[in-house]
Amino acid sequence: MGSMSIWHWVIVLVVVMLIFGTKKLGNMGSDLGKAVKGFKDGVKSDEEKANAANPVNPATGQPTQQVADKSTIDVEARDKTRL
């Protein structure tokens, strides 16, 4: 009783097609596809904005650090010069 066989789904599909019609279902499908594509484009553009804000150093693969004040000293750079 709890499992739905293929025949149950076929009957449901036929009833839905009779109620809405194939043209309206096609329009809803294309609208849904456009919405998904718009969502993917929006996510992609957000990732590009984030990457533009924090560029990646190709040698290390890590984001480059922006120095706000030129008078600050990078401790790692200072330690490396002592060696």
C-alpha angles and dihedrals in degrees: 000000000000096000120080116219126209090261092060090054092047091054091048090050092050092049092049091049091050092050100044104021127226095271094056091045089051091051091049090049093051091046090052090049091051091049092052091048091050090050092051091048090050092051091046093051090049090053091049090051090050091049091049090051092049110031118200123236105234093210096056102020090227127116115270117245121237116219111217096187121039092206093065118103122226105228094205092052091048092050092050092053092054092061 
